[in-house]
Amino acid sequence: MSDRAAGPSPPLLAAPFLICALHLASVTLLGTSPAGSLASNLLQAAAGGLAAFASFGAARRSAGCARSFWTLVGVAFVIWTMGQATYVYHENWVGERVPQPSWTHFLFRLYGAPLVMALLITQNEPEVRGRDWLRILDAAQVGILFLFFYFDLYFVPGGQWQGLTLLYLWGFFDLSDVENWLLFAAFLVRSRLSRRPEERQASLRLSPYLLAYALSSSFYNYAFRTRVLRTGDWADLVFTASLGVGTLIAALWRPDPVVAETRGRLPVVTWAPAVLPLVTLGLALPMARSEPMVAFIAVFGSVACFGARLLITLYRRRQLMEALQASESRYANLLDLAPDAIFVHNDGRISFANPATARVLGLASPAEVAGRHVLEFAPPELRDQYAPLMVGGQSAPTPLVVVRKDGSRRDIEAIGMKMESDEPGTTRLVIARDVTERLHAQAERESLIRALEAKNAELERFTYTVSHDLRSPLVTIGSFISHVEAAAERGDAASLRRDLDRIRRAAVKMDLLLKDLLELSRIGHVLSPAEAIPLESLAREAEALVQGRLVARGVQVEIQSGLPMVRGDRVRLIEVLQNLLDNAAKFMGDQKRPRVEIGARGEGEDVVFFVRDNGLGIDARHHDRVFGLFDRLDSGAEGTGVGLALVKRIIELHGGRIWVESAGEGAGSSFCFTLPLAPS
């Protein structure tokens, strides 16, 4: 388990209570005797050292602002412990009271400098590698100010501020009380007003210790003013207790896991480095009369730190600007290379577009897109529908249609999100992808799936029909073979010839069925290259091929003149017309004046060809059935029932379609079909 995840150490939590218990025993048993004085001073020094140790441990468990915060708190406890050590030296080693002013008082006052530094650090700048010279220079400025002030206060004879050491407010408040209570108030205010959660958390955690220490200081000064105090008195115990509070707060500190991930190295607030040289100068002016060199060094050091800090800040700002420009260049290149259209608009008015946006809209450059309204690229009939999409938060991928510069339309899929902007209105970032080809591919795939399903259904019908129609001649042959055997045994030559004739007809029928099936199977694989052919000449060739049946039935054929040119396989298209003419002649019935017309009519942009007869007609229930394999409405009619199935297959392979129109039985039939026209 890492140091940050581990719980507080039990010995560290128990140590403050042990020190307080020992100090309580010392006060009770030894009092203000020399042994009691030594024990009191040593236990207070131990309490300060323990608080410093716990604070540095809290810094190790933290990151970013909290790490610096607890490091400075630890430094403050180290300075306080050093001041207490000088107390031991004077009272218990040399055997004299601590003089005033002295280094002891100086260190106790300097203890507040790191706490002021901890109060001023904030989360403003990113982490830097190596030493953070801004932080070091800020610390030097604060240190110079505190050192200079307290040096003047305690060590310059006749200094301007030495009267403050003897100043008392409200009877017992002195300068140290003012400093301690101001520190507590400042940390408490910061814990309430800071915008950063880590700053609020750290300041609030330290506030109870600062309150305890301020109360201890005030209680000690009150006791000092009301009676004669000696080291080892009860008043010393309150300092040990307040330091124990500081130890427990640092030992129990656990940074928030989310906040702990911020590892920024953070300087003092930006106004402090500029103000500190002015404060130092204000303190140096009175001191310059007696100690000009000290005053000059203090002011020069503070100004030099501020100047160095300013140069480092300018250098870092230049680095940040260069990094920002490089980052903007990289992102600009990414936008330029992005295959998807990316643009920004404010209430529909486009302010930025990448090159892919111009390509989707059929424009030469993004400059032609900027400044135009989004709805300008929407189809006029859809603009009212698209208008609500201009506002709102993040949207799901939405299918849209855009109109290109040349008037063509493209299908896109767009997703948008709201952006923060200083401009009035709603600013949105939109990413759109051209999905026209994908939609075409999907439509083609669905069409192929439907065609495959139709072919599978046709194959199932084909299998059933073939098995049924081929089995019928075989059953006939098998049945009459037994008749042939019986007739041969009887010697009945007439019956034998009659049965053999029936077997022969069944075999011929099976042969015709197999030939038609073979022809049907070859249609999808054997097609000659398409050519431009006049349909009129095809019709006349087909008429010549079935002339015998037409003459036998007395059918008159009328071929419309000026029929369009079509594009396809000449041989197969002749088969279409030949089968349709043969089928019309076959089902004329008892029509006295049989007639077949081959022509064309216009239906919108299409040309529909037809073969119309005045024969038997077809009931509406059977319009689809007539194109089925081996389907014959008249079971007594000649043929195998494959002809119209062949016609349908050939027309579909040419990209056309075929259907039958008939008002019913006795009203004749029109077989209509479409074919690709040859370019004029």
C-alpha positions in Angstrom: 0.0 0.0 0.0 1.4 3.5 -0.9 2.0 6.2 1.6 -1.0 8.1 0.4 -3.4 5.2 0.8 -2.0 4.0 4.1 -3.7 5.0 7.3 -2.2 7.2 10.1 0.7 5.6 12.1 -0.6 4.5 15.6 2.7 5.5 17.3 2.6 9.0 15.7 -1.0 9.4 16.9 -0.1 8.3 20.4 3.1 10.4 20.7 1.3 13.8 21.3 -0.8 12.3 24.1 2.4 10.8 25.7 4.2 14.1 25.5 1.3 16.0 27.1 1.0 13.3 29.8 4.7 13.7 30.6 4.4 17.4 30.6 1.4 17.2 33.0 3.4 14.9 35.3 6.4 17.3 35.2 4.2 20.3 36.1 2.5 18.4 38.9 5.6 16.7 40.4 8.5 19.0 39.5 6.8 22.4 39.2 9.2 25.3 38.4 12.3 23.7 39.9 15.4 23.5 37.7 14.5 19.9 36.8 10.9 21.0 36.1 12.1 23.9 33.9 14.4 21.6 31.9 11.6 19.0 31.5 9.1 21.6 30.4 11.5 23.1 27.8 12.6 19.8 26.4 9.0 18.5 26.2 7.9 21.6 24.3 10.9 21.2 21.9 9.9 17.5 21.4 6.3 18.6 20.7 7.5 21.1 18.1 9.9 18.5 16.4 7.1 15.9 16.4 4.7 18.4 14.7 7.4 19.2 12.1 7.9 15.4 11.5 4.1 14.9 11.0 3.9 17.9 8.7 6.7 16.7 6.4 4.9 13.3 6.4 1.7 15.0 5.3 3.7 16.7 2.5 5.0 13.3 1.3 1.4 12.0 1.1 0.2 15.0 -0.9 0.9 16.6 -4.3 0.7 20.0 -5.9 -0.5 22.8 -3.7 -1.0 20.6 -0.6 2.5 19.3 -0.8 4.0 22.8 -0.8 1.5 23.8 1.9 2.5 21.1 4.3 6.2 21.5 3.6 6.0 25.2 4.6 4.0 24.3 7.7 6.8 21.8 8.6 9.4 24.5 8.1 7.5 26.8 10.5 7.5 24.0 13.2 11.2 23.6 12.6 11.8 27.3 13.2 9.6 27.2 16.3 11.6 24.2 17.6 14.9 26.1 17.0 13.5 29.0 19.0 12.6 26.6 21.9 16.1 25.1 21.7 17.6 28.5 22.3 15.3 28.8 25.3 16.8 25.6 26.7 20.3 27.0 26.0 19.6 30.2 28.0 17.6 28.9 30.9 18.9 25.4 31.4 22.5 25.5 30.0 23.7 29.0 30.8 21.3 29.4 33.7 20.0 32.9 32.9 16.7 34.3 31.8 16.2 34.8 28.1 17.2 38.4 27.3 14.8 40.6 25.4 15.3 41.2 22.6 17.2 38.0 21.7 17.5 35.3 19.0 14.9 33.3 20.9 12.2 36.0 20.4 13.5 36.5 16.8 13.0 32.9 15.9 9.5 32.7 17.5 8.5 35.7 15.4 10.1 34.3 12.2 8.1 31.1 12.7 5.1 33.0 11.1 7.0 33.6 7.8 6.5 30.0 6.3 2.9 30.2 7.4 2.4 33.4 5.4 4.1 31.6 2.4 1.6 28.7 2.9 -1.2 31.2 3.0 -0.2 32.8 -0.3 0.5 29.8 -2.5 -2.2 29.0 -5.0 -3.0 26.8 -8.0 -2.2 28.9 -11.1 0.8 27.6 -13.0 1.6 24.1 -14.3 4.3 21.8 -13.0 7.9 22.6 -14.0 10.8 20.2 -14.1 13.7 20.7 -11.7 13.8 23.6 -9.3 10.9 26.0 -9.4 12.9 29.2 -9.2 9.7 31.3 -9.0 8.9 29.6 -5.7 12.4 30.0 -4.5 12.4 33.7 -5.3 9.0 34.2 -3.7 10.3 32.5 -0.5 13.4 34.7 -0.6 11.3 37.9 -0.8 9.0 36.9 2.1 12.1 35.7 4.1 13.9 39.0 3.4 10.9 41.0 4.6 10.5 39.0 7.9 14.2 38.9 8.6 14.6 42.6 8.0 11.6 43.5 10.1 12.5 41.3 13.1 16.2 42.1 12.8 15.3 45.8 13.1 12.9 45.0 15.9 15.3 43.0 18.0 18.9 43.8 17.0 19.3 47.4 15.8 20.0 49.7 18.8 17.3 52.4 18.9 15.4 50.8 16.0 12.2 52.5 14.9 10.1 49.4 15.7 11.5 48.3 19.0 8.7 49.9 20.9 6.4 47.2 19.5 8.1 44.6 21.7 6.8 46.4 24.8 3.4 47.2 23.3 0.3 45.7 25.0 -3.3 45.8 23.8 -6.3 45.3 26.1 -3.9 44.8 29.0 -2.1 41.6 28.0 -2.2 41.4 24.1 1.3 42.0 22.7 2.7 41.8 19.1 2.9 38.0 19.1 -0.8 37.7 20.0 -1.7 40.1 17.1 0.4 38.0 14.7 -1.0 34.7 15.8 -4.7 35.8 15.7 -4.2 37.4 12.3 -2.8 34.2 10.9 -5.7 32.2 12.3 -8.2 34.7 10.8 -6.4 34.7 7.4 -6.4 30.9 7.1 -10.1 30.7 8.2 -11.1 33.3 5.6 -9.1 31.5 2.9 -10.8 28.2 3.8 -14.2 29.8 3.1 -13.4 32.0 0.1 -10.8 30.1 -2.0 -12.2 28.7 -5.3 -9.8 25.7 -5.2 -11.0 22.7 -3.2 -7.4 21.7 -2.3 -6.7 25.1 -0.9 -9.9 25.2 1.1 -9.2 21.7 2.4 -5.7 22.4 3.6 -6.4 25.9 5.1 -9.5 24.5 7.0 -7.5 21.6 8.4 -4.8 23.9 9.8 -7.2 26.4 11.3 -7.8 24.4 14.5 -4.1 24.4 15.3 -3.7 28.1 14.6 -6.7 28.7 16.9 -5.2 26.5 19.6 -1.8 28.2 19.3 -3.3 31.7 19.4 -5.3 30.8 22.5 -2.1 29.4 24.1 -0.2 32.6 23.3 -2.9 34.8 24.7 -3.3 32.6 27.9 0.5 32.7 28.4 0.6 36.5 28.1 -2.4 36.9 30.4 -0.7 34.7 33.0 2.6 36.6 32.5 0.9 39.9 33.1 -1.2 38.8 36.2 1.5 37.0 38.1 5.2 36.1 38.1 5.8 33.2 35.6 8.7 30.8 35.6 9.5 28.0 33.2 7.7 24.8 34.2 4.5 26.6 35.1 1.1 25.4 34.0 1.1 28.1 31.3 3.8 26.1 29.4 1.5 23.1 29.1 -0.9 24.9 26.8 1.9 25.3 24.2 2.6 21.6 24.3 -1.1 20.9 23.9 -1.5 23.2 20.9 1.6 21.6 19.2 0.0 18.2 19.9 -3.1 19.4 18.0 -0.9 20.4 15.1 0.8 17.0 15.1 -2.6 15.2 15.1 -3.9 17.3 12.2 -0.9 16.6 10.1 -0.8 12.9 11.0 -4.5 12.5 10.1 -4.2 14.5 6.8 -5.3 12.5 3.8 -5.6 14.4 0.5 -8.7 14.0 -1.6 -7.8 11.4 -4.3 -9.2 13.5 -7.1 -7.4 16.7 -6.0 -4.2 14.8 -5.3 -3.8 14.1 -9.0 -3.1 17.8 -9.7 0.7 18.0 -9.5 1.1 21.7 -10.3 4.0 23.6 -8.8 2.3 26.8 -7.7 3.8 30.2 -7.0 2.5 32.9 -4.6 -0.4 35.0 -5.8 0.7 37.3 -8.5 0.4 40.6 -6.6 2.5 39.5 -3.6 6.0 39.7 -5.4 5.3 43.2 -6.5 4.1 44.4 -3.1 6.9 42.9 -1.0 9.7 45.2 -2.3 7.6 48.2 -1.5 6.9 47.0 2.0 10.6 46.3 2.5 11.5 49.8 1.2 9.0 51.3 3.7 10.7 49.5 6.6 14.2 50.4 5.3 13.8 54.1 5.1 13.7 54.8 8.8 16.5 52.2 9.4 18.8 53.7 6.7 19.8 56.5 9.2 21.4 54.0 11.6 22.2 51.0 9.5 22.4 52.1 5.8 24.2 49.0 4.6 21.6 46.6 6.2 18.8 48.7 4.7 20.4 48.7 1.2 21.1 45.0 1.2 17.5 44.3 2.2 15.9 46.6 -0.4 18.4 45.5 -3.1 17.8 41.8 -2.3 14.0 42.2 -2.5 14.1 44.2 -5.7 16.6 41.7 -7.2 14.3 38.8 -6.4 11.3 40.6 -7.9 13.3 41.4 -11.1 14.6 37.9 -11.5 11.1 36.6 -10.9 9.8 38.9 -13.6 12.4 37.8 -16.1 11.6 34.1 -15.4 7.9 34.8 -15.7 8.4 36.5 -19.1 10.6 33.7 -20.3 8.1 31.1 -19.2 5.3 33.0 -20.9 7.3 33.1 -24.1 7.7 29.3 -23.9 4.0 28.9 -23.2 3.2 31.1 -26.2 5.5 29.1 -28.4 4.0 25.8 -27.1 0.5 27.2 -27.7 1.4 28.2 -31.3 2.9 24.8 -31.9 -0.2 23.1 -30.5 -2.5 25.3 -32.6 -0.5 24.4 -35.6 -0.8 20.7 -34.9 -4.5 20.9 -34.4 -4.9 23.0 -37.5 -3.1 20.3 -39.5 -5.3 17.7 -37.9 -8.4 19.7 -39.0 -7.1 20.1 -42.5 -6.3 16.4 -42.9 -9.6 15.2 -41.2 -11.8 13.3 -43.7 -14.9 14.5 -41.9 -16.5 17.9 -42.3 -15.8 20.0 -39.2 -17.2 23.5 -38.8 -18.3 26.0 -36.1 -21.4 28.2 -36.3 -23.1 30.8 -34.2 -26.8 30.7 -34.4 -26.4 29.0 -37.8 -23.8 31.5 -39.2 -20.6 29.6 -40.0 -17.4 31.1 -38.6 -15.0 28.2 -39.2 -14.9 25.3 -41.6 -12.1 22.8 -42.5 -11.3 21.7 -46.1 -13.4 18.6 -45.9 -16.5 20.8 -45.3 -15.8 22.6 -48.6 -15.4 19.2 -50.4 -18.7 17.9 -49.1 -20.5 21.0 -50.3 -18.7 21.1 -53.6 -16.9 24.3 -53.0 -13.3 25.2 -53.8 -12.1 26.3 -50.3 -13.3 26.8 -46.7 -13.3 30.5 -47.3 -16.4 30.1 -49.5 -18.1 28.4 -46.5 -17.3 30.9 -43.8 -19.8 33.6 -43.3 -22.7 31.7 -44.8 -25.7 30.3 -43.0 -26.0 26.6 -42.4 -29.5 26.5 -43.8 -28.3 27.8 -47.2 -27.0 24.3 -47.8 -30.2 22.6 -46.8 -32.9 21.6 -49.3 -35.6 24.3 -49.4 -38.3 21.8 -48.4 -36.3 20.7 -45.3 -35.1 24.0 -43.9 -38.0 24.4 -41.5 -37.3 20.9 -40.2 -33.6 21.5 -39.8 -33.9 25.0 -38.1 -34.4 23.6 -34.5 -31.1 21.7 -34.8 -29.2 25.0 -34.7 -29.6 25.3 -30.9 -29.4 23.0 -28.0 -26.7 20.9 -26.3 -25.0 17.8 -27.6 -27.0 15.9 -30.2 -27.0 12.3 -31.3 -25.8 11.5 -34.9 -28.5 12.8 -37.2 -29.1 12.0 -40.8 -29.3 15.1 -43.0 -29.3 16.1 -46.7 -27.2 18.9 -48.1 -27.3 20.6 -51.5 -24.0 21.0 -53.2 -22.9 24.0 -55.4 -23.8 22.0 -58.6 -27.3 21.3 -57.3 -26.7 17.6 -56.5 -27.6 16.3 -53.1 -25.5 14.4 -50.6 -26.5 12.4 -47.5 -24.5 13.3 -44.4 -24.6 12.2 -40.7 -23.9 15.0 -38.3 -23.3 15.4 -34.6 -23.0 18.7 -32.8 -22.3 20.1 -29.3 -22.5 23.5 -27.7 -19.3 25.4 -27.2 -18.4 28.2 -24.7 -18.0 31.5 -26.6 -17.8 35.2 -25.9 -20.1 35.9 -28.8 -23.8 36.4 -28.2 -26.1 33.5 -29.2 -25.4 29.8 -29.3 -22.1 28.6 -30.7 -21.9 24.9 -31.8 -19.2 22.6 -33.1 -20.5 20.2 -35.7 -18.8 17.1 -37.2 -20.4 15.7 -40.3 -19.6 12.6 -42.4 -20.6 12.1 -46.0 -22.5 8.8 -46.0 -23.9 8.9 -49.5 -21.8 6.1 -50.8 -22.5 4.0 -47.7 -26.2 4.5 -48.1 -26.0 3.5 -51.7 -24.1 0.4 -50.8 -26.6 -0.5 -48.1 -29.5 0.0 -50.6 -27.7 -2.2 -53.1 -27.0 -4.8 -50.5 -30.6 -4.9 -49.4 -31.7 -5.1 -53.1 -29.3 -8.0 -53.6 -30.6 -9.7 -50.4 -34.2 -9.3 -51.7 -33.2 -10.7 -55.1 -31.4 -13.6 -53.5 -34.5 -14.3 -51.3 -36.6 -14.2 -54.5 -34.1 -16.5 -56.3 -34.2 -18.9 -53.3 -38.0 -19.0 -53.4 -37.9 -19.5 -57.1 -35.4 -22.3 -56.7 -37.7 -24.0 -54.2 -40.6 -23.7 -56.6 -38.4 -24.9 -59.4 -37.3 -27.9 -57.4 -40.8 -28.9 -56.6 -42.1 -28.3 -60.1 -39.2 -30.2 -61.8 -39.6 -33.1 -59.5 -43.4 -33.2 -60.2 -43.3 -32.6 -63.9 -40.4 -35.0 -64.6 -41.9 -37.7 -62.5 -45.1 -37.7 -64.5 -43.6 -39.1 -67.8 -41.6 -41.6 -65.7 -44.8 -42.8 -64.1 -46.4 -43.1 -67.5 -43.4 -45.1 -68.8 -43.3 -47.4 -65.8 -47.0 -48.0 -66.0 -47.1 -48.9 -69.7 -44.1 -51.1 -69.5 -46.1 -53.6 -67.5 -48.9 -53.3 -70.2 -46.3 -54.0 -72.9 -45.1 -57.1 -71.1 -48.7 -58.3 -70.7 -49.5 -57.6 -74.4 -46.3 -59.4 -75.5 -47.3 -62.5 -73.5 -50.7 -62.5 -75.1 -49.3 -61.8 -78.5 -51.6 -58.7 -78.9 -49.6 -56.7 -81.5 -52.1 -53.9 -81.6 -52.1 -53.2 -77.9 -48.3 -53.6 -77.9 -47.9 -50.9 -80.6 -50.4 -48.6 -78.8 -48.6 -48.9 -75.5 -45.1 -48.4 -77.0 -46.5 -45.2 -78.7 -47.6 -43.9 -75.3 -44.1 -44.7 -73.9 -42.5 -42.9 -76.8 -44.7 -39.8 -76.3 -43.8 -39.7 -72.6 -40.1 -40.0 -73.4 -40.4 -37.2 -76.0 -42.2 -35.0 -73.4 -39.4 -35.7 -70.8 -36.8 -34.8 -73.5 -38.6 -31.5 -74.2 -38.7 -30.7 -70.5 -35.0 -31.4 -70.0 -34.1 -29.3 -73.1 -36.2 -26.4 -71.8 -34.7 -26.7 -68.3 -31.2 -26.7 -69.8 -32.1 -23.6 -71.9 -33.4 -21.9 -68.8 -30.3 -22.7 -66.8 -28.0 -21.3 -69.6 -29.7 -17.9 -69.8 -28.1 -16.5 -66.7 -24.6 -17.5 -67.9 -24.5 -17.1 -71.6 -25.3 -13.6 -72.8 -23.6 -12.0 -75.8 -22.2 -8.4 -75.4 -25.0 -5.8 -75.5 -25.6 -4.0 -78.7 -28.0 -1.3 -80.0 -30.8 -3.1 -81.9 -34.0 -1.7 -83.6 -36.9 -3.4 -81.8 -38.9 -3.4 -85.1 -36.3 -5.6 -86.9 -36.3 -8.0 -83.9 -40.1 -8.2 -84.1 -40.0 -9.0 -87.8 -37.3 -11.7 -87.3 -39.4 -13.3 -84.5 -42.5 -13.2 -86.7 -40.6 -15.0 -89.4 -39.5 -17.8 -87.0 -43.1 -18.6 -85.9 -44.6 -17.9 -89.3 -45.8 -21.6 -89.6 -47.9 -21.4 -86.4 -49.2 -18.0 -87.2 -50.4 -19.1 -90.7 -51.9 -22.3 -89.3 -54.0 -20.3 -86.9 -54.7 -17.4 -89.3 -53.2 -14.9 -86.9 -52.6 -11.4 -88.3 -49.5 -9.6 -86.8 -49.2 -5.8 -86.8 -45.8 -4.3 -85.9 -45.8 -0.6 -85.0 -43.4 1.3 -87.1 -40.6 3.5 -85.6 -40.1 1.4 -82.5 -37.2 2.7 -80.3 -33.7 1.2 -80.4 -32.9 -1.1 -77.4 -29.7 -2.3 -76.0 -29.2 -6.0 -75.3 -28.4 -9.5 -76.5 -29.9 -9.8 -80.0 -30.4 -13.6 -79.9 -32.1 -13.6 -76.4 -34.4 -10.7 -77.3 -35.5 -12.5 -80.4 -36.3 -15.5 -78.1 -38.5 -13.1 -76.0 -40.6 -11.9 -78.9 -40.7 -15.4 -80.5 -42.1 -16.9 -77.3 -44.6 -14.1 -76.8 -45.9 -14.5 -80.4 -46.0 -18.2 -80.1 -47.8 -18.0 -76.8 -50.4 -15.5 -78.3 -51.1 -17.8 -81.3 -51.4 -20.8 -79.0 -54.1 -19.3 -76.8 -56.3 -17.6 -79.4 -59.2 -19.9 -78.7 -61.9 -19.8 -81.3 -61.3 -16.2 -82.2 -62.6 -15.6 -85.7 -60.2 -12.8 -86.5 -57.1 -13.5 -84.4 -54.7 -10.6 -84.3 -51.4 -9.8 -82.5 -50.0 -6.3 -82.1 -46.4 -5.4 -81.2 -45.8 -1.8 -80.2 -44.7 0.6 -77.5 -46.2 3.3 -75.3 -44.8 6.0 -73.1 -45.3 5.9 -69.3 -43.6 8.9 -67.7 -39.9 8.7 -68.5 -40.1 5.0 -69.4 -41.0 3.3 -72.7 -43.2 0.2 -72.2 -43.2 -2.4 -75.0 -46.1 -4.8 -75.4 -47.3 -7.8 -77.3 -51.1 -7.6 -77.4 -53.6 -10.3 -78.6 -57.3 -10.7 -78.7 -57.3 -14.3 -77.5 -58.6 -16.1 -74.5 -57.4 -13.5 -71.9 -56.2 -14.3 -68.3 -58.1 -14.0 -65.1 -56.5 -11.4 -62.7 -55.9 -14.2 -60.1 -53.4 -15.8 -62.5 -51.4 -12.8 -63.7 -48.3 -13.7 -61.6 -48.8 -17.5 -62.0 -48.3 -17.4 -65.8 -44.6 -16.7 -65.4 -44.0 -19.7 -63.2 -42.0 -22.7 -64.3 -44.2 -25.4 -65.9 -47.3 -23.4 -64.9 -50.0 -23.9 -67.6 -53.5 -22.5 -67.1 -54.7 -24.9 -69.7 -53.4 -28.4 -68.9 -54.4 -29.6 -72.4 -52.4 -27.0 -74.2 -49.2 -28.0 -76.0 -45.8 -27.1 -74.7 -43.9 -27.6 -71.4 -44.9 -24.3 -69.6 -41.3 -23.0 -69.6 -41.7 -20.4 -72.3 -42.9 -17.5 -70.2 -40.4 -18.3 -67.5 -37.7 -18.0 -70.1 -39.1 -14.7 -71.2 -39.2 -13.4 -67.6 -35.6 -14.5 -66.9 -34.2 -12.8 -70.1 -36.0 -9.5 -69.5 -34.8 -9.4 -65.9 -31.2 -10.1 -66.9 -31.4 -7.1 -69.2 -32.5 -4.9 -66.2 -36.1 -4.7 -67.3 -39.4 -6.1 -65.9 -42.4 -7.9 -67.4 -46.1 -8.2 -66.5 -49.4 -9.1 -68.0 -52.5 -6.9 -68.4 -55.8 -8.5 -69.1 -59.4 -7.6 -68.3 -60.3 -11.2 -67.8 -61.3 -14.3 -69.8 -62.2 -13.6 -73.4 -60.8 -10.1 -73.3 -57.4 -10.8 -74.7 -54.0 -10.2 -73.1 -51.1 -7.7 -73.2 -47.7 -8.8 -72.2 -45.8 -5.6 -71.3 -42.1 -5.3 -70.6 -39.3 -2.7 -70.3 -35.8 -2.8 -71.8 -32.8 -0.4 -71.6 -32.9 2.0 -74.5 -29.9 2.6 -76.7 -28.5 6.1 -76.5 -29.8 8.2 -79.4 
